[in-house]
Amino acid sequence: MLELRNVDTYYGNIQALDGVSLTVGEGEIICLIGANGAGKSTTLMSISGIVPPRNGEIRFEGVDITHLDPDRIFAMGIAQVPEGRRIFPYLTVQENLDMGALLRKDGDGVRADLDYIFDLFPILKERRRQPGGTLSGGEQQMLAISRALMARPRLLLLDEPSLGLAPLLVQTIFEVIGQINRENETTIFLVEQNANMALKVAGRGYVMETGRITLADTTEKLLENENVRRAYLGV
C-alpha cells in the first residue's frame, strides 16, 4: 500500500531523514520506534506532504505522492493524527468530527461512522456539545483519532498516540488501535516512543536512529532482540 524509497527530508539545511526506505502492506499495523528526535514524526509528515522530501520517492497504492499537496494526499485516503492531538479547541466535539468528514458526500456512511465512533468512545457522545479544548488529554486523543476516522481513511498515520496519557488510558488507546485495524480493515502506521506497547500491537516494526532505519523485522523478533530490549524496553 505504501512505499518509501531512499527518502531524504530536510528542515532548511538540517537533514532529518537520510535514505529512509520502508513498506506498509494493506491491512497491516506497522510501527516505527526510536528515541526522541530520531526522525519518526518527520517520516509521517513526509508521507502526508507537510514536509516534502528533497530526494527519494513515496508511493501510495502505486501512485507517486512525493510532491503532492497535503490536501490531495488526504483526499486519496491518508489521514494523520498529529503528535499533540491538535484538535480545534474552540469547536465542539461534534464540530471537530464534522471537520474530519468534510470531503465526504455519503451522508448515510458518515452517520454510520459517527455511531461507530461513539461506540468506540462513549465519552465523546456524552460530550459532543462541549468545546474540544475542555476535554481531558485522554479525551482529546480519542477525539483526534475519531476526527481522522471520520474521513474513512485507507491508511491511518498515528504520531505518538500515548504521549502524556495515564497508563490506563494508554492501554485503552492501544486496544482501540487494534480494534480499528480488525473491524475496519484500516491500515495503520504507528509512530511511538512507548516501544513496548507499539511492538505488541503491530505485526512488523522499524527502528530509527538519527534519521535512518537501522533495523526492520517482525515485532515478535524485535521484542526478543537484545539491542532493542536494552535501548527501548528497559530490559
C-alpha positions as protocol buffer text, in pm:
chain_id: "A"
residue {
  index: 1
  type: MET
  ca { x: 0 y: 0 z: 0 }
}
residue {
  index: 2
  type: LEU
  ca { x: 275 y: 245 z: 96 }
}
residue {
  index: 3
  type: GLU
  ca { x: 641 y: 251 z: -5 }
}
residue {
  index: 4
  type: LEU
  ca { x: 919 y: 495 z: 81 }
}
residue {
  index: 5
  type: ARG
  ca { x: 1231 y: 468 z: -134 }
}
residue {
  index: 6
  type: ASN
  ca { x: 1552 y: 636 z: -20 }
}
residue {
  index: 7
  type: VAL
  ca { x: 1372 y: 939 z: 124 }
}
residue {
  index: 8
  type: ASP
  ca { x: 1580 y: 1240 z: 233 }
}
residue {
  index: 9
  type: THR
  ca { x: 1395 y: 1517 z: 416 }
}
residue {
  index: 10
  type: TYR
  ca { x: 1542 y: 1845 z: 536 }
}
residue {
  index: 11
  type: TYR
  ca { x: 1446 y: 2137 z: 759 }
}
residue {
  index: 12
  type: GLY
  ca { x: 1642 y: 2410 z: 587 }
}
residue {
  index: 13
  type: ASN
  ca { x: 1998 y: 2281 z: 580 }
}
residue {
  index: 14
  type: ILE
  ca { x: 1941 y: 2025 z: 856 }
}
residue {
  index: 15
  type: GLN
  ca { x: 1884 y: 1671 z: 731 }
}
residue {
  index: 16
  type: ALA
  ca { x: 1614 y: 1491 z: 929 }
}
residue {
  index: 17
  type: LEU
  ca { x: 1572 y: 1176 z: 718 }
}
residue {
  index: 18
  type: ASP
  ca { x: 1863 y: 1002 z: 548 }
}
residue {
  index: 19
  type: GLY
  ca { x: 1779 y: 742 z: 284 }
}
residue {
  index: 20
  type: VAL
  ca { x: 1467 y: 608 z: 456 }
}
residue {
  index: 21
  type: SER
  ca { x: 1309 y: 307 z: 285 }
}
residue {
  index: 22
  type: LEU
  ca { x: 1014 y: 111 z: 423 }
}
residue {
  index: 23
  type: THR
  ca { x: 691 y: -54 z: 318 }
}
residue {
  index: 24
  type: VAL
  ca { x: 344 y: -84 z: 467 }
}
residue {
  index: 25
  type: GLY
  ca { x: 118 y: -360 z: 339 }
}
residue {
  index: 26
  type: GLU
  ca { x: -258 y: -332 z: 313 }
}
residue {
  index: 27
  type: GLY
  ca { x: -428 y: -429 z: 638 }
}
residue {
  index: 28
  type: GLU
  ca { x: -109 y: -422 z: 846 }
}
residue {
  index: 29
  type: ILE
  ca { x: -23 y: -237 z: 1163 }
}
residue {
  index: 30
  type: ILE
  ca { x: 336 y: -118 z: 1124 }
}
residue {
  index: 31
  type: CYS
  ca { x: 525 y: 63 z: 1399 }
}
residue {
  index: 32
  type: LEU
  ca { x: 826 y: 291 z: 1384 }
}
residue {
  index: 33
  type: ILE
  ca { x: 1014 y: 323 z: 1712 }
}
residue {
  index: 34
  type: GLY
  ca { x: 1317 y: 525 z: 1815 }
}
residue {
  index: 35
  type: ALA
  ca { x: 1441 y: 789 z: 2053 }
}
residue {
  index: 36
  type: ASN
  ca { x: 1305 y: 1142 z: 2067 }
}
residue {
  index: 37
  type: GLY
  ca { x: 1440 y: 1338 z: 1772 }
}
residue {
  index: 38
  type: ALA
  ca { x: 1522 y: 1030 z: 1565 }
}
residue {
  index: 39
  type: GLY
  ca { x: 1304 y: 1146 z: 1275 }
}
residue {
  index: 40
  type: LYS
  ca { x: 988 y: 944 z: 1340 }
}
residue {
  index: 41
  type: SER
  ca { x: 743 y: 1234 z: 1319 }
}
residue {
  index: 42
  type: THR
  ca { x: 924 y: 1372 z: 1015 }
}
residue {
  index: 43
  type: THR
  ca { x: 865 y: 1039 z: 843 }
}
residue {
  index: 44
  type: LEU
  ca { x: 489 y: 1076 z: 888 }
}
residue {
  index: 45
  type: MET
  ca { x: 494 y: 1442 z: 784 }
}
residue {
  index: 46
  type: SER
  ca { x: 685 y: 1350 z: 470 }
}
residue {
  index: 47
  type: ILE
  ca { x: 421 y: 1091 z: 384 }
}
residue {
  index: 48
  type: SER
  ca { x: 133 y: 1334 z: 440 }
}
residue {
  index: 49
  type: GLY
  ca { x: 304 y: 1612 z: 240 }
}
residue {
  index: 50
  type: ILE
  ca { x: 357 y: 1854 z: 527 }
}
residue {
  index: 51
  type: VAL
  ca { x: 737 y: 1838 z: 495 }
}
residue {
  index: 52
  type: PRO
  ca { x: 801 y: 1706 z: 143 }
}
residue {
  index: 53
  type: PRO
  ca { x: 1119 y: 1504 z: 79 }
}
residue {
  index: 54
  type: ARG
  ca { x: 1406 y: 1664 z: -105 }
}
residue {
  index: 55
  type: ASN
  ca { x: 1512 y: 1331 z: -255 }
}
residue {
  index: 56
  type: GLY
  ca { x: 1360 y: 987 z: -291 }
}
residue {
  index: 57
  type: GLU
  ca { x: 1008 y: 871 z: -364 }
}
residue {
  index: 58
  type: ILE
  ca { x: 688 y: 798 z: -175 }
}
residue {
  index: 59
  type: ARG
  ca { x: 423 y: 582 z: -343 }
}
residue {
  index: 60
  type: PHE
  ca { x: 71 y: 514 z: -217 }
}
residue {
  index: 61
  type: GLU
  ca { x: -117 y: 231 z: -387 }
}
residue {
  index: 62
  type: GLY
  ca { x: 125 y: 261 z: -678 }
}
residue {
  index: 63
  type: VAL
  ca { x: 84 y: 638 z: -721 }
}
residue {
  index: 64
  type: ASP
  ca { x: 377 y: 875 z: -669 }
}
residue {
  index: 65
  type: ILE
  ca { x: 267 y: 1119 z: -396 }
}
residue {
  index: 66
  type: THR
  ca { x: 614 y: 1257 z: -316 }
}
residue {
  index: 67
  type: HIS
  ca { x: 538 y: 1615 z: -412 }
}
residue {
  index: 68
  type: LEU
  ca { x: 161 y: 1630 z: -384 }
}
residue {
  index: 69
  type: ASP
  ca { x: -1 y: 1888 z: -156 }
}
residue {
  index: 70
  type: PRO
  ca { x: -133 y: 1763 z: 180 }
}
residue {
  index: 71
  type: ASP
  ca { x: -497 y: 1815 z: 81 }
}
residue {
  index: 72
  type: ARG
  ca { x: -459 y: 1590 z: -224 }
}
residue {
  index: 73
  type: ILE
  ca { x: -285 y: 1323 z: -19 }
}
residue {
  index: 74
  type: PHE
  ca { x: -566 y: 1341 z: 239 }
}
residue {
  index: 75
  type: ALA
  ca { x: -827 y: 1308 z: -37 }
}
residue {
  index: 76
  type: MET
  ca { x: -651 y: 992 z: -161 }
}
residue {
  index: 77
  type: GLY
  ca { x: -716 y: 822 z: 173 }
}
residue {
  index: 78
  type: ILE
  ca { x: -427 y: 906 z: 408 }
}
residue {
  index: 79
  type: ALA
  ca { x: -522 y: 1069 z: 739 }
}
residue {
  index: 80
  type: GLN
  ca { x: -275 y: 1170 z: 1010 }
}
residue {
  index: 81
  type: VAL
  ca { x: -332 y: 1207 z: 1383 }
}
residue {
  index: 82
  type: PRO
  ca { x: -53 y: 1450 z: 1474 }
}
residue {
  index: 83
  type: GLU
  ca { x: 162 y: 1450 z: 1783 }
}
residue {
  index: 84
  type: GLY
  ca { x: -1 y: 1667 z: 2049 }
}
residue {
  index: 85
  type: ARG
  ca { x: -350 y: 1592 z: 1909 }
}
residue {
  index: 86
  type: ARG
  ca { x: -410 y: 1940 z: 1761 }
}
residue {
  index: 87
  type: ILE
  ca { x: -786 y: 1932 z: 1777 }
}
residue {
  index: 88
  type: PHE
  ca { x: -985 y: 2251 z: 1720 }
}
residue {
  index: 89
  type: PRO
  ca { x: -1022 y: 2367 z: 2084 }
}
residue {
  index: 90
  type: TYR
  ca { x: -1299 y: 2621 z: 2028 }
}
residue {
  index: 91
  type: LEU
  ca { x: -1514 y: 2388 z: 1816 }
}
residue {
  index: 92
  type: THR
  ca { x: -1739 y: 2135 z: 1985 }
}
residue {
  index: 93
  type: VAL
  ca { x: -1663 y: 1764 z: 1980 }
}
residue {
  index: 94
  type: GLN
  ca { x: -1931 y: 1720 z: 1713 }
}
residue {
  index: 95
  type: GLU
  ca { x: -1788 y: 2004 z: 1502 }
}
residue {
  index: 96
  type: ASN
  ca { x: -1439 y: 1850 z: 1525 }
}
residue {
  index: 97
  type: LEU
  ca { x: -1581 y: 1522 z: 1399 }
}
residue {
  index: 98
  type: ASP
  ca { x: -1768 y: 1701 z: 1120 }
}
residue {
  index: 99
  type: MET
  ca { x: -1438 y: 1854 z: 1008 }
}
residue {
  index: 100
  type: GLY
  ca { x: -1297 y: 1506 z: 963 }
}
residue {
  index: 101
  type: ALA
  ca { x: -1582 y: 1418 z: 726 }
}
residue {
  index: 102
  type: LEU
  ca { x: -1564 y: 1745 z: 534 }
}
residue {
  index: 103
  type: LEU
  ca { x: -1479 y: 1590 z: 194 }
}
residue {
  index: 104
  type: ARG
  ca { x: -1732 y: 1308 z: 216 }
}
residue {
  index: 105
  type: LYS
  ca { x: -2061 y: 1308 z: 24 }
}
residue {
  index: 106
  type: ASP
  ca { x: -2209 y: 984 z: 163 }
}
residue {
  index: 107
  type: GLY
  ca { x: -2440 y: 1107 z: 436 }
}
residue {
  index: 108
  type: ASP
  ca { x: -2554 y: 760 z: 542 }
}
residue {
  index: 109
  type: GLY
  ca { x: -2193 y: 643 z: 566 }
}
residue {
  index: 110
  type: VAL
  ca { x: -2096 y: 946 z: 773 }
}
residue {
  index: 111
  type: ARG
  ca { x: -2380 y: 882 z: 1017 }
}
residue {
  index: 112
  type: ALA
  ca { x: -2283 y: 514 z: 1042 }
}
residue {
  index: 113
  type: ASP
  ca { x: -1921 y: 607 z: 1111 }
}
residue {
  index: 114
  type: LEU
  ca { x: -2031 y: 857 z: 1375 }
}
residue {
  index: 115
  type: ASP
  ca { x: -2229 y: 584 z: 1551 }
}
residue {
  index: 116
  type: TYR
  ca { x: -1924 y: 355 z: 1530 }
}
residue {
  index: 117
  type: ILE
  ca { x: -1702 y: 621 z: 1688 }
}
residue {
  index: 118
  type: PHE
  ca { x: -1949 y: 680 z: 1969 }
}
residue {
  index: 119
  type: ASP
  ca { x: -1945 y: 305 z: 2033 }
}
residue {
  index: 120
  type: LEU
  ca { x: -1564 y: 315 z: 2045 }
}
residue {
  index: 121
  type: PHE
  ca { x: -1553 y: 621 z: 2270 }
}
residue {
  index: 122
  type: PRO
  ca { x: -1885 y: 667 z: 2456 }
}
residue {
  index: 123
  type: ILE
  ca { x: -1744 y: 966 z: 2646 }
}
residue {
  index: 124
  type: LEU
  ca { x: -1733 y: 1162 z: 2319 }
}
residue {
  index: 125
  type: LYS
  ca { x: -2104 y: 1108 z: 2269 }
}
residue {
  index: 126
  type: GLU
  ca { x: -2168 y: 1238 z: 2620 }
}
residue {
  index: 127
  type: ARG
  ca { x: -1956 y: 1547 z: 2547 }
}
residue {
  index: 128
  type: ARG
  ca { x: -2044 y: 1604 z: 2184 }
}
residue {
  index: 129
  type: ARG
  ca { x: -2165 y: 1961 z: 2254 }
}
residue {
  index: 130
  type: GLN
  ca { x: -1861 y: 2060 z: 2463 }
}
residue {
  index: 131
  type: PRO
  ca { x: -1573 y: 2260 z: 2315 }
}
residue {
  index: 132
  type: GLY
  ca { x: -1285 y: 2026 z: 2236 }
}
residue {
  index: 133
  type: GLY
  ca { x: -1050 y: 2233 z: 2449 }
}
residue {
  index: 134
  type: THR
  ca { x: -1245 y: 2149 z: 2765 }
}
residue {
  index: 135
  type: LEU
  ca { x: -1173 y: 1775 z: 2731 }
}
residue {
  index: 136
  type: SER
  ca { x: -900 y: 1597 z: 2924 }
}
residue {
  index: 137
  type: GLY
  ca { x: -581 y: 1497 z: 2745 }
}
residue {
  index: 138
  type: GLY
  ca { x: -701 y: 1141 z: 2701 }
}
residue {
  index: 139
  type: GLU
  ca { x: -1038 y: 1253 z: 2569 }
}
residue {
  index: 140
  type: GLN
  ca { x: -868 y: 1489 z: 2325 }
}
residue {
  index: 141
  type: GLN
  ca { x: -659 y: 1198 z: 2197 }
}
residue {
  index: 142
  type: MET
  ca { x: -979 y: 999 z: 2146 }
}
residue {
  index: 143
  type: LEU
  ca { x: -1123 y: 1296 z: 1958 }
}
residue {
  index: 144
  type: ALA
  ca { x: -814 y: 1336 z: 1739 }
}
residue {
  index: 145
  type: ILE
  ca { x: -825 y: 969 z: 1640 }
}
residue {
  index: 146
  type: SER
  ca { x: -1200 y: 988 z: 1581 }
}
residue {
  index: 147
  type: ARG
  ca { x: -1171 y: 1301 z: 1367 }
}
residue {
  index: 148
  type: ALA
  ca { x: -925 y: 1117 z: 1141 }
}
residue {
  index: 149
  type: LEU
  ca { x: -1150 y: 810 z: 1127 }
}
residue {
  index: 150
  type: MET
  ca { x: -1442 y: 1026 z: 1010 }
}
residue {
  index: 151
  type: ALA
  ca { x: -1252 y: 1070 z: 684 }
}
residue {
  index: 152
  type: ARG
  ca { x: -1272 y: 689 z: 645 }
}
residue {
  index: 153
  type: PRO
  ca { x: -900 y: 667 z: 559 }
}
residue {
  index: 154
  type: ARG
  ca { x: -741 y: 367 z: 395 }
}
residue {
  index: 155
  type: LEU
  ca { x: -416 y: 448 z: 577 }
}
residue {
  index: 156
  type: LEU
  ca { x: -413 y: 598 z: 926 }
}
residue {
  index: 157
  type: LEU
  ca { x: -93 y: 765 z: 1046 }
}
residue {
  index: 158
  type: LEU
  ca { x: -68 y: 784 z: 1426 }
}
residue {
  index: 159
  type: ASP
  ca { x: 201 y: 1005 z: 1577 }
}
residue {
  index: 160
  type: GLU
  ca { x: 272 y: 932 z: 1946 }
}
residue {
  index: 161
  type: PRO
  ca { x: -87 y: 849 z: 2048 }
}
residue {
  index: 162
  type: SER
  ca { x: 21 y: 761 z: 2405 }
}
residue {
  index: 163
  type: LEU
  ca { x: 210 y: 1087 z: 2467 }
}
residue {
  index: 164
  type: GLY
  ca { x: 118 y: 1241 z: 2803 }
}
residue {
  index: 165
  type: LEU
  ca { x: -151 y: 988 z: 2888 }
}
residue {
  index: 166
  type: ALA
  ca { x: -200 y: 796 z: 3212 }
}
residue {
  index: 167
  type: PRO
  ca { x: -109 y: 424 z: 3190 }
}
residue {
  index: 168
  type: LEU
  ca { x: -472 y: 308 z: 3197 }
}
residue {
  index: 169
  type: LEU
  ca { x: -561 y: 539 z: 2908 }
}
residue {
  index: 170
  type: VAL
  ca { x: -255 y: 422 z: 2714 }
}
residue {
  index: 171
  type: GLN
  ca { x: -385 y: 67 z: 2740 }
}
residue {
  index: 172
  type: THR
  ca { x: -728 y: 178 z: 2620 }
}
residue {
  index: 173
  type: ILE
  ca { x: -588 y: 368 z: 2322 }
}
residue {
  index: 174
  type: PHE
  ca { x: -378 y: 72 z: 2206 }
}
residue {
  index: 175
  type: GLU
  ca { x: -671 y: -165 z: 2242 }
}
residue {
  index: 176
  type: VAL
  ca { x: -875 y: 69 z: 2021 }
}
residue {
  index: 177
  type: ILE
  ca { x: -593 y: 84 z: 1764 }
}
residue {
  index: 178
  type: GLY
  ca { x: -607 y: -293 z: 1732 }
}
residue {
  index: 179
  type: GLN
  ca { x: -987 y: -285 z: 1716 }
}
residue {
  index: 180
  type: ILE
  ca { x: -988 y: -24 z: 1437 }
}
residue {
  index: 181
  type: ASN
  ca { x: -747 y: -237 z: 1235 }
}
residue {
  index: 182
  type: ARG
  ca { x: -951 y: -555 z: 1281 }
}
residue {
  index: 183
  type: GLU
  ca { x: -1302 y: -418 z: 1238 }
}
residue {
  index: 184
  type: ASN
  ca { x: -1247 y: -154 z: 969 }
}
residue {
  index: 185
  type: GLU
  ca { x: -956 y: -320 z: 791 }
}
residue {
  index: 186
  type: THR
  ca { x: -780 y: 15 z: 826 }
}
residue {
  index: 187
  type: THR
  ca { x: -406 y: 1 z: 762 }
}
residue {
  index: 188
  type: ILE
  ca { x: -214 y: 173 z: 1041 }
}
residue {
  index: 189
  type: PHE
  ca { x: 135 y: 322 z: 1051 }
}
residue {
  index: 190
  type: LEU
  ca { x: 216 y: 392 z: 1414 }
}
residue {
  index: 191
  type: VAL
  ca { x: 500 y: 614 z: 1541 }
}
residue {
  index: 192
  type: GLU
  ca { x: 552 y: 568 z: 1912 }
}
residue {
  index: 193
  type: GLN
  ca { x: 811 y: 615 z: 2188 }
}
residue {
  index: 194
  type: ASN
  ca { x: 633 y: 357 z: 2403 }
}
residue {
  index: 195
  type: ALA
  ca { x: 811 y: 76 z: 2221 }
}
residue {
  index: 196
  type: ASN
  ca { x: 670 y: -199 z: 2439 }
}
residue {
  index: 197
  type: MET
  ca { x: 308 y: -115 z: 2356 }
}
residue {
  index: 198
  type: ALA
  ca { x: 380 y: -41 z: 1991 }
}
residue {
  index: 199
  type: LEU
  ca { x: 561 y: -370 z: 1934 }
}
residue {
  index: 200
  type: LYS
  ca { x: 277 y: -563 z: 2098 }
}
residue {
  index: 201
  type: VAL
  ca { x: 1 y: -416 z: 1879 }
}
residue {
  index: 202
  type: ALA
  ca { x: 190 y: -413 z: 1547 }
}
residue {
  index: 203
  type: GLY
  ca { x: 288 y: -702 z: 1325 }
}
residue {
  index: 204
  type: ARG
  ca { x: 611 y: -557 z: 1187 }
}
residue {
  index: 205
  type: GLY
  ca { x: 837 y: -280 z: 1307 }
}
residue {
  index: 206
  type: TYR
  ca { x: 1118 y: -49 z: 1210 }
}
residue {
  index: 207
  type: VAL
  ca { x: 1380 y: 106 z: 1437 }
}
residue {
  index: 208
  type: MET
  ca { x: 1502 y: 457 z: 1351 }
}
residue {
  index: 209
  type: GLU
  ca { x: 1819 y: 626 z: 1475 }
}
residue {
  index: 210
  type: THR
  ca { x: 1930 y: 976 z: 1367 }
}
residue {
  index: 211
  type: GLY
  ca { x: 1712 y: 976 z: 1058 }
}
residue {
  index: 212
  type: ARG
  ca { x: 1800 y: 627 z: 936 }
}
residue {
  index: 213
  type: ILE
  ca { x: 1626 y: 291 z: 954 }
}
residue {
  index: 214
  type: THR
  ca { x: 1869 y: 69 z: 1142 }
}
residue {
  index: 215
  type: LEU
  ca { x: 1657 y: -241 z: 1197 }
}
residue {
  index: 216
  type: ALA
  ca { x: 1344 y: -397 z: 1046 }
}
residue {
  index: 217
  type: ASP
  ca { x: 1175 y: -722 z: 1145 }
}
residue {
  index: 218
  type: THR
  ca { x: 859 y: -880 z: 1278 }
}
residue {
  index: 219
  type: THR
  ca { x: 761 y: -732 z: 1612 }
}
residue {
  index: 220
  type: GLU
  ca { x: 796 y: -1075 z: 1771 }
}
residue {
  index: 221
  type: LYS
  ca { x: 1164 y: -1081 z: 1677 }
}
residue {
  index: 222
  type: LEU
  ca { x: 1218 y: -717 z: 1769 }
}
residue {
  index: 223
  type: LEU
  ca { x: 1079 y: -786 z: 2117 }
}
residue {
  index: 224
  type: GLU
  ca { x: 1342 y: -1058 z: 2153 }
}
residue {
  index: 225
  type: ASN
  ca { x: 1628 y: -850 z: 2009 }
}
residue {
  index: 226
  type: GLU
  ca { x: 1882 y: -771 z: 2282 }
}
residue {
  index: 227
  type: ASN
  ca { x: 1969 y: -428 z: 2141 }
}
residue {
  index: 228
  type: VAL
  ca { x: 1603 y: -330 z: 2118 }
}
residue {
  index: 229
  type: ARG
  ca { x: 1530 y: -463 z: 2466 }
}
residue {
  index: 230
  type: ARG
  ca { x: 1821 y: -271 z: 2614 }
}
residue {
  index: 231
  type: ALA
  ca { x: 1766 y: 57 z: 2427 }
}
residue {
  index: 232
  type: TYR
  ca { x: 1386 y: 82 z: 2413 }
}
residue {
  index: 233
  type: LEU
  ca { x: 1229 y: -167 z: 2653 }
}
residue {
  index: 234
  type: GLY
  ca { x: 1444 y: -105 z: 2960 }
}
residue {
  index: 235
  type: VAL
  ca { x: 1526 y: -476 z: 2991 }
}
